[in-house]
C-alpha cells in the first residue's frame, strides 16, 4: 500500500517521490488502519451474536447450570471438553435455590458463568 502522499514530511494530497517520508506519520497511519479493522471486527462480531441465535452458547450455559461436564469427540484425534461449573458451587439443589443463585449471579453477588477468578 502506498502511503507516500499522506506520510510526507509535509503531508499533502499531491504525491512527490522526492519528498522524504515522516516515519511517525507512517506508523500512525498504519496503526490507525489496524485499529479501525479491529473495531470493525468487534462490531461485526457483536452484531453477529445479537442477530443469530447461538445454540452452542445455550448448551454451554445448560451444562454450567446443571454442573455437568461433557466430552465430545468429533473425529478420531479431535474433540471438545466443556467443564460445567455451577455458579452456586453445587447442582443438587431445588428450583428455589437455583433461582436464588441465578438472581445473585444477575446482581453480581455470585461468580458468573465462565469467570474462573
N, CA, C and O of each residue as an XYZ file, in Angstrom:
468
protein
N       0.847     -1.171      0.000
C       0.000      0.000      0.000
C       0.891      1.232      0.000
O       1.903      1.275      0.699
N       0.520      2.209     -0.768
C       1.329      3.405     -0.910
C       0.835      4.490      0.029
O      -0.247      5.045     -0.159
N       1.646      4.789      1.052
C       1.310      5.840      1.998
C       1.975      7.153      1.629
O       1.789      8.154      2.320
N       2.738      7.165      0.563
C       3.626      8.269      0.252
C       3.038      9.652      0.384
O       3.640     10.506      1.035
N       1.890      9.907     -0.204
C       1.372     11.267     -0.185
C       0.805     11.667      1.172
O       0.658     12.858      1.447
N       0.483     10.695      2.027
C      -0.063     11.014      3.343
C       1.014     11.036      4.425
O       0.771     11.547      5.518
N       2.172     10.502      4.150
C       3.236     10.406      5.160
C       4.461     11.233      4.810
O       5.547     10.961      5.321
N       4.318     12.219      3.966
C       5.443     13.102      3.655
C       5.800     13.933      4.873
O       5.031     14.014      5.831
N       6.977     14.554      4.828
C       7.381     15.434      5.917
C       6.362     16.563      6.085
O       6.089     17.008      7.199
N       5.809     17.016      4.962
C       4.691     17.969      4.967
C       3.548     17.269      4.234
O       3.549     17.240      3.003
N       2.569     16.702      4.954
C       1.518     15.918      4.311
C       0.713     16.751      3.329
O       0.333     17.887      3.613
N       0.465     16.169      2.178
C      -0.317     16.821      1.146
C      -1.021     15.760      0.322
O      -0.661     14.584      0.380
N      -2.004     16.161     -0.432
C      -2.696     15.218     -1.295
C      -1.955     14.981     -2.601
O      -2.292     14.057     -3.341
N      -0.956     15.795     -2.896
C      -0.169     15.619     -4.110
C       1.047     14.754     -3.773
O       1.743     15.001     -2.788
N       1.289     13.751     -4.591
C       2.390     12.826     -4.343
C       3.645     13.300     -5.052
O       3.635     13.576     -6.252
N       4.713     13.389     -4.298
C       6.002     13.742     -4.864
C       7.013     12.713     -4.389
O       7.261     12.622     -3.187
N       7.612     11.925     -5.298
C       8.519     10.859     -4.870
C       9.808     11.372     -4.228
O      10.483     10.605     -3.542
N      10.169     12.625     -4.422
C      11.427     13.150     -3.893
C      11.294     13.663     -2.455
O      12.303     13.939     -1.806
N      10.062     13.793     -1.953
C       9.850     14.307     -0.600
C      10.118     13.208      0.417
O       9.626     12.093      0.248
N      10.888     13.489      1.473
C      11.155     12.451      2.474
C       9.883     12.136      3.279
O       9.028     12.996      3.487
N       9.791     10.891      3.719
C       8.627     10.480      4.496
C       8.875     10.727      5.986
O      10.010     10.708      6.463
N       7.792     10.954      6.684
C       7.842     11.122      8.133
C       7.451      9.771      8.735
O       6.316      9.321      8.578
N       8.397      9.128      9.425
C       8.164      7.779      9.937
C       7.093      7.748     11.027
O       6.395      6.745     11.177
N       6.959      8.821     11.780
C       5.930      8.883     12.821
C       4.547      8.903     12.181
O       3.642      8.209     12.643
N       4.379      9.686     11.130
C       3.098      9.709     10.427
C       2.800      8.369      9.766
O       1.652      7.923      9.745
N       3.815      7.740      9.235
C       3.622      6.431      8.598
C       3.200      5.388      9.632
O       2.314      4.575      9.370
N       3.831      5.411     10.802
C       3.450      4.486     11.877
C       2.025      4.772     12.356
O       1.238      3.846     12.557
N       1.693      6.058     12.539
C       0.362      6.424     12.988
C      -0.699      5.981     11.992
O      -1.732      5.446     12.395
N      -0.472      6.189     10.723
C      -1.448      5.810      9.705
C      -1.630      4.290      9.663
O      -2.756      3.804      9.562
N      -0.544      3.553      9.738
C      -0.633      2.089      9.753
C      -1.371      1.605     10.997
O      -2.224      0.723     10.904
N      -1.055      2.167     12.149
C      -1.715      1.774     13.395
C      -3.190      2.145     13.374
O      -4.027      1.382     13.854
N      -3.514      3.302     12.826
C      -4.908      3.750     12.752
C      -5.734      2.812     11.872
O      -6.872      2.484     12.210
N      -5.173      2.389     10.761
C      -5.884      1.444      9.883
C      -6.084      0.108     10.597
O      -7.146     -0.504     10.480
N      -5.075     -0.346     11.332
C      -5.185     -1.594     12.085
C      -6.243     -1.486     13.188
O      -7.015     -2.423     13.392
N      -6.286     -0.363     13.895
C      -7.293     -0.157     14.937
C      -8.692     -0.114     14.321
O      -9.626     -0.686     14.884
N      -8.851      0.543     13.190
C     -10.156      0.578     12.508
C     -10.603     -0.830     12.100
O     -11.784     -1.160     12.212
N      -9.680     -1.650     11.634
C     -10.023     -3.037     11.287
C     -10.451     -3.809     12.534
O     -11.407     -4.583     12.481
N      -9.761     -3.609     13.646
C     -10.128     -4.279     14.894
C     -11.495     -3.848     15.393
O     -12.293     -4.687     15.811
N     -11.776     -2.554     15.355
C     -13.088     -2.061     15.784
C     -14.180     -2.588     14.867
O     -15.256     -2.958     15.337
N     -13.919     -2.626     13.572
C     -14.894     -3.191     12.635
C     -15.162     -4.658     12.917
O     -16.303     -5.112     12.832
N     -14.115     -5.402     13.254
C     -14.279     -6.817     13.584
C     -15.115     -6.991     14.847
O     -15.989     -7.856     14.891
N     -14.863     -6.186     15.871
C     -15.625     -6.278     17.114
C     -17.092     -5.934     16.869
O     -17.977     -6.622     17.376
N     -17.359     -4.886     16.104
C     -18.746     -4.515     15.803
C     -19.437     -5.627     15.027
O     -20.578     -5.973     15.334
N     -18.766     -6.193     14.028
C     -19.355     -7.287     13.256
C     -19.647     -8.485     14.151
O     -20.701     -9.109     14.024
N     -18.722     -8.812     15.057
C     -18.900     -9.958     15.949
C     -20.083     -9.738     16.890
O     -20.880    -10.651     17.106
N     -20.203     -8.535     17.449
C     -21.312     -8.242     18.363
C     -22.647     -8.277     17.632
O     -23.621     -8.806     18.167
N     -22.716     -7.728     16.425
C     -23.956     -7.778     15.641
C     -24.287     -9.220     15.280
O     -25.450     -9.620     15.329
N     -23.282     -9.995     14.920
C     -23.487    -11.404     14.585
C     -24.038    -12.167     15.777
O     -24.945    -12.984     15.619
N     -23.500    -11.915     16.980
C     -24.001    -12.579     18.183
C     -25.418    -12.149     18.507
O     -26.218    -12.960     18.975
N     -25.743    -10.889     18.266
C     -27.063    -10.377     18.597
C     -28.129    -10.881     17.628
O     -29.250    -11.179     18.040
N     -27.786    -10.977     16.348
C     -28.768    -11.339     15.318
C     -28.980    -12.843     15.241
O     -30.118    -13.296     15.124
N     -27.921    -13.616     15.303
C     -28.020    -15.062     15.098
C     -28.006    -15.774     16.441
O     -27.135    -15.526     17.274
N     -28.973    -16.658     16.646
C     -29.073    -17.408     17.894
C     -27.896    -18.371     18.004
O     -27.615    -19.139     17.084
N     -27.216    -18.316     19.143
C     -26.054    -19.157     19.372
C     -26.472    -20.393     20.165
O     -26.584    -20.330     21.389
N     -26.702    -21.511     19.488
C     -27.150    -22.725     20.155
C     -26.041    -23.339     20.999
O     -26.313    -23.942     22.037
N     -24.797    -23.191     20.563
C     -23.683    -23.709     21.355
C     -23.582    -22.983     22.687
O     -23.308    -23.602     23.715
N     -23.803    -21.672     22.675
C     -23.740    -20.901     23.905
C     -24.849    -21.331     24.864
O     -24.627    -21.415     26.072
N     -26.028    -21.600     24.339
C     -27.132    -22.064     25.179
C     -26.803    -23.426     25.779
O     -27.122    -23.678     26.941
N     -26.170    -24.308     25.008
C     -25.803    -25.631     25.510
C     -24.748    -25.531     26.609
O     -24.817    -26.243     27.611
N     -23.775    -24.646     26.415
C     -22.738    -24.459     27.429
C     -23.361    -23.888     28.711
O     -22.979    -24.291     29.810
N     -24.308    -22.963     28.583
C     -24.997    -22.435     29.762
C     -25.769    -23.529     30.484
O     -25.775    -23.579     31.714
N     -26.416    -24.399     29.732
C     -27.150    -25.515     30.346
C     -26.195    -26.436     31.099
O     -26.496    -26.857     32.216
N     -25.054    -26.751     30.501
C     -24.061    -27.600     31.173
C     -23.513    -26.921     32.426
O     -23.237    -27.585     33.425
N     -23.355    -25.594     32.370
C     -22.838    -24.873     33.515
C     -23.833    -24.878     34.665
O     -23.467    -25.159     35.806
N     -25.088    -24.568     34.371
C     -26.106    -24.514     35.419
C     -26.320    -25.889     36.041
O     -26.498    -25.997     37.254
N     -26.305    -26.930     35.231
C     -26.557    -28.273     35.757
C     -25.294    -28.938     36.299
O     -25.352    -30.065     36.790
N     -24.149    -28.249     36.213
C     -22.872    -28.749     36.741
C     -22.480    -30.084     36.099
O     -22.062    -31.018     36.783
N     -22.623    -30.153     34.787
C     -22.299    -31.363     34.036
C     -21.108    -31.075     33.130
O     -21.082    -30.062     32.431
N     -20.138    -31.955     33.146
C     -19.005    -31.859     32.221
C     -19.267    -32.778     31.036
O     -19.752    -33.897     31.204
N     -18.944    -32.300     29.839
C     -19.232    -33.048     28.612
C     -17.941    -33.183     27.810
O     -17.180    -32.226     27.669
N     -17.708    -34.379     27.291
C     -16.559    -34.651     26.435
C     -17.095    -35.133     25.104
O     -17.712    -36.196     25.040
N     -16.874    -34.371     24.030
C     -17.428    -34.677     22.710
C     -16.280    -34.926     21.745
O     -15.410    -34.071     21.580
N     -16.272    -36.099     21.104
C     -15.276    -36.410     20.078
C     -15.933    -36.273     18.715
O     -16.905    -36.969     18.420
N     -15.409    -35.380     17.879
C     -15.970    -35.215     16.544
C     -15.112    -35.869     15.464
O     -15.533    -35.932     14.308
N     -13.937    -36.350     15.804
C     -13.092    -37.120     14.892
C     -12.188    -38.003     15.769
O     -12.174    -37.843     16.990
N     -11.442    -38.922     15.167
C     -10.633    -39.827     15.986
C      -9.601    -39.130     16.888
O      -9.321    -39.617     17.984
N      -9.042    -38.018     16.453
C      -7.998    -37.364     17.233
C      -8.354    -35.928     17.632
O      -7.465    -35.128     17.926
N      -9.644    -35.602     17.643
C     -10.050    -34.234     17.979
C     -11.356    -34.269     18.742
O     -12.228    -35.091     18.461
N     -11.490    -33.373     19.709
C     -12.723    -33.317     20.470
C     -12.831    -32.046     21.275
O     -11.940    -31.196     21.240
N     -13.928    -31.917     22.003
C     -14.199    -30.750     22.823
C     -14.521    -31.207     24.239
O     -15.117    -32.265     24.441
N     -14.125    -30.406     25.206
C     -14.427    -30.681     26.604
C     -15.072    -29.436     27.199
O     -14.475    -28.359     27.196
N     -16.278    -29.584     27.704
C     -16.983    -28.495     28.370
C     -17.026    -28.832     29.847
O     -17.593    -29.849     30.248
N     -16.423    -27.975     30.649
C     -16.401    -28.206     32.091
C     -17.495    -27.356     32.725
O     -17.361    -26.136     32.827
N     -18.584    -28.006     33.151
C     -19.681    -27.285     33.786
C     -19.360    -27.003     35.236
O     -19.078    -27.921     36.006
N     -19.403    -25.750     35.607
C     -19.136    -25.349     36.979
C     -20.253    -24.408     37.400
O     -20.291    -23.251     36.980
N     -21.161    -24.904     38.229
C     -22.334    -24.136     38.620
C     -21.936    -22.895     39.413
O     -21.008    -22.949     40.220
N     -22.631    -21.772     39.191
C     -22.296    -20.541     39.912
C     -22.464    -20.674     41.422
O     -21.755    -20.013     42.181
N     -23.388    -21.515     41.863
C     -23.607    -21.696     43.291
C     -22.659    -22.692     43.916
O     -22.611    -22.808     45.140
N     -21.905    -23.412     43.110
C     -20.960    -24.389     43.624
C     -21.519    -25.788     43.725
O     -20.765    -26.741     43.922
N     -22.829    -25.932     43.595
C     -23.442    -27.263     43.656
C     -24.646    -27.283     42.727
O     -25.257    -26.249     42.456
N     -24.978    -28.480     42.242
C     -26.103    -28.591     41.316
C     -27.243    -29.418     41.877
O     -28.330    -29.432     41.298
N     -27.028    -30.099     42.974
C     -28.086    -30.923     43.558
C     -28.931    -30.076     44.507
O     -28.946    -30.296     45.718
N     -29.633    -29.105     43.927
C     -30.460    -28.176     44.691
C     -31.860    -28.155     44.108
O     -32.084    -28.640     42.999
N     -32.792    -27.600     44.846
C     -34.151    -27.496     44.324
C     -34.278    -26.228     43.483
O     -33.335    -25.443     43.375
N     -35.444    -26.043     42.895
C     -35.660    -24.939     41.959
C     -35.570    -23.588     42.650
O     -35.077    -22.630     42.055
N     -36.029    -23.485     43.878
C     -35.969    -22.209     44.595
C     -34.526    -21.751     44.807
O     -34.204    -20.578     44.621
N     -33.665    -22.689     45.199
C     -32.251    -22.332     45.398
C     -31.583    -21.985     44.074
O     -30.762    -21.070     44.010
N     -31.937    -22.720     43.012
C     -31.368    -22.422     41.692
C     -31.753    -21.017     41.249
O     -30.909    -20.276     40.744
N     -33.010    -20.643     41.430
C     -33.446    -19.291     41.064
C     -32.742    -18.239     41.919
O     -32.423    -17.155     41.432
N     -32.498    -18.558     43.203
C     -31.763    -17.631     44.067
C     -30.330    -17.466     43.569
O     -29.816    -16.347     43.541
N     -29.676    -18.561     43.175
C     -28.313    -18.471     42.633
C     -28.294    -17.656     41.342
O     -27.385    -16.853     41.129
N     -29.288    -17.857     40.484
C     -29.332    -17.103     39.225
C     -29.587    -15.622     39.475
O     -29.008    -14.774     38.797
N     -30.453    -15.297     40.447
C     -30.677    -13.892     40.800
C     -29.412    -13.263     41.369
O     -29.083    -12.124     41.038
N     -28.705    -13.994     42.219
C     -27.442    -13.487     42.766
C     -26.412    -13.258     41.664
O     -25.658    -12.286     41.695
N     -26.392    -14.167     40.689
C     -25.462    -14.003     39.561
C     -25.823    -12.766     38.751
O     -24.934    -12.036     38.311
N     -27.109    -12.522     38.549
C     -27.544    -11.362     37.784
C     -27.203    -10.063     38.509
O     -26.854     -9.071     37.870
N     -27.301    -10.061     39.822
C     -26.992     -8.866     40.606
C     -25.493     -8.676     40.824
O     -25.065     -7.632     41.315
N     -24.702     -9.673     40.465
C     -23.247     -9.570     40.599
C     -22.738    -10.017     41.951
O     -21.572     -9.788     42.275
N     -23.578    -10.648     42.745
C     -23.152    -11.121     44.068
C     -22.450    -12.471     44.006
O     -21.659    -12.798     44.890
N     -22.732    -13.252     42.975
C     -22.134    -14.579     42.838
C     -21.202    -14.599     41.635
O     -21.234    -13.706     40.788
N     -20.384    -15.619     41.578
C     -19.464    -15.795     40.446
C     -20.286    -16.093     39.193
O     -21.152    -16.968     39.220
N     -20.030    -15.381     38.102
C     -20.760    -15.583     36.862
C     -20.273    -16.783     36.092
O     -19.204    -17.322     36.379
N     -21.040    -17.198     35.128
C     -20.635    -18.316     34.286
C     -19.462    -17.924     33.417
O     -19.467    -16.846     32.823
N     -18.461    -18.776     33.331
C     -17.290    -18.504     32.513
C     -16.228    -17.702     33.227
O     -15.156    -17.485     32.664
N     -16.478    -17.254     34.441
C     -15.486    -16.489     35.212
C     -14.806    -17.446     36.180
O     -15.447    -17.988     37.081
N     -13.507    -17.652     35.991
C     -12.772    -18.578     36.838
C     -11.810    -17.833     37.745
O     -10.698    -18.303     37.981
N     -12.218    -16.676     38.258
C     -11.351    -15.879     39.116
C     -11.517    -16.287     40.551
O     -10.865    -15.725     41.431
